[in-house]
Amino acid sequence: MSKLGALKITLIIHGLFSFIAGLPMFIFPKMWSLILEWQPLNEPMVMTLGAVAVAIGISSFVAQMDPRVHVGICEMEIFLNTFLAMSFLYNLLRGLMPPISWLFFATFALFGLVFILLYPGK
């Protein structure tokens, strides 16, 4: 498989995952704040995270036509989600069970990192 083919597959997976994760958060913020164990976050914050995830999902599909569209979004996403993934590991090492929702963000960060590594323009 070529590097560009792997890039397109990564974009499809990343786009689907972001869109599927973000849409219910945007539509049903109260339910998702309870399900994802985000008690400190209020409903507008969960709605905002959902809207951002949906936007990232849409940009992933657009980026198949021109991958340059997605580079800045992925770099920002890696920065934010790596912080959450590190928080997950820190709490795990302290013996606390962190919210399972942080695994979603670790996965987002991983897909963003794969995209940056596969991006042909770098």
N, C-alpha and C positions, 0 to 999 in steps of 0.2 A: 504494500500500500504506500502510495506517495505521501509526502508530508502534507500536501494540500488536501488530499483525501482524508487524512487523519484529522486535519484542522476542521474540515466541514462536518465530520462525524461528531467531533467535540462540540462544535457550535450547536448542532441539532440537539444533542443530549443536554447541554447546558441550557439551551433555550426552553426545551420542554420542562426540565426540572424547575427552572426559575418561574416559568409561567404557571405551572401546576401548583407550586408551593405558594406563589404570591397571590393568585386570584382569590382563593378562599380567605386568606388573611385580610384582603382588602374588603371583601363582601361581608364576612362574619368576624369582625375583630374581637368581639367579646368572647365568642366561643374559642377562637384560636389562642387568645391570651391565656385561657384556662388550660386548653389541651397542651400547649407548648410550654406550660409552666413559666410563663412570663409575668408573674404577679407584679413585679416592680413596674412593668410597662403598662401605660394606660391605653385605652382603645385608639386614640388618634395616632399614637406611636406605632401600634401594630398595623393600622391602616397604611401609614406611611411606608413601613417596611414592606408591606404587601405590594403597594404601588411601585416601589423601587424594584422589587423582584419581577413584577410583570413587565416593567420597562426594560429590564435587563434581558428578560426572555424574548421580548419583541426585537430588541437590538441584535440578539444572537441570530435570529432568522434573517434580518436585514443584512447582517455582516457576511452571510454566505455570498452575497453579491459583491460586496467590497469589504474585506476584513478590517480595513483601516478604521471603519466606523466603530468597531468594538474594542479596540486596543485601550483607549483611555478609560472606558467603563470597567474593563477587566482589571486594569491596574488599580483603580480606586477600590474595586470590590475585593481584590486580594488583600489590600491594606486593612480594610475594615473587618473582613471575615477572618483573617489570620489572627487579629486581636481576640476575637471571640473564640477561635479554636484554641488559642493559648490559654485563655481563661478556663476553658473546659479541661485542658490537661492539668493546669495548676490546681483546680479544685479536686480533680481525680487523684492527684498525688497527695493532696492533704487528707484524703480519705472521705471527702464529701462527694455525694453523687450529684453532679451538675445536671441541669435540665437537659433532657435528651435533644431538645431543639437546637442546642449548640452544635450537634453533629450535622445538622442541615447546613450551618454556616461553614463548618470545616469542609464539607463537600463542595459548597459554592467556591471556596477559596482554592480547592484542588482543581476544579474545572477551569477557573480563571488562570491558574498557574500553567496548566497544560496548554491553554490557548496561547499565552504569552510565549511559551517555549516553542510552540509549533508555528508561530506567526512568521510568515516568509519575509516580511519587511525588516526584521530585526537583525 
